[in-house]
C-alpha cells in the first residue's frame, strides 16, 4: 500500500540478488509456534552487525517482524511490478 503494491499485482523479483538495507525483498521463514513456513514481501533492514533482520511493512497498520538473520531466507529482491489492465488493485 505505501509503495503502491496492491493486491493482484505481479512482483518482479531478482532471485540471486543480495538485498541492501531498506530494499523490498521476498523472504521466507519458519514460524515455530505454528510449525509453518511463511513468505512475505517487506523492506529488509539489517541490525546488530547483520545478526538480526527487521522486516518492515509499507503499510503502517502492520508491526515490524524481527528474526535472527540465520532464520530468514531471501527468495528475491523486488525490482518492479506489473498490473494487468482493468485490475485496479482488485484480486484476480
Secondary structure, 3 states (H helix, E strand, C coil): CCCCCCCCCEEEEECCCCCCCCCEEEEEEEECCCCEEEEEEEEEEEECCCCEEEEECCCCCCCCEEEEHHHEEEEEEEEEEECCCCCCCCCC
